[in-house]
Amino acid sequence: MKKAILILVILSCLCSVVVAQLVNGINFQAVARNAAGTVIANRKITVRMSVREGSQNGFLEYSEIKATITNAVGLFVLVLGDPNPPTTIITGSYTGINWSTGNKYLQIEIDPT
C-alpha cells in the first residue's frame, strides 16, 4: 500500500512538471497613455511587442502585433507568444527564441488609433 501511494505521489509530481513546461508565452499588462500622459480608456489599440537580444537596440529576434481594448483605467493585458487575440507575427517565431543566449529586452509600442 505504501508503494502504491509513493508511486501516485511521484506520478503527480511528474505530471505537474510536464504541464508546467507546456505553458508558452509571457504575461504582460500595462496602462495605455497618449503622448501627453493621459490615460487611453475604453478604446481599441494596437500593440507591437518585440524581443531584442543583448540590448534595447539589439538584434530583433521576434515581433508580433495584436489588437486589444483598454478598460476604464486604460489597462490592457496580453500574452507575448500566444496566438489569441489574433496575432500578426512580423519577425521570427516565439518558439525560436533562444532564451539562454544572454539578456533579452521587451519592446512595447502602441498605436492608439
Beta strands, then each sheet from edge to edge (+ up, - down):
strand 1: 26-31
strand 2: 44-53
strand 3: 59-69
strand 4: 75-80
strand 5: 87-91
strand 6: 104-111
sheet 1: 1+ 4-
sheet 2: 5+ 3- 2+ 6-
end
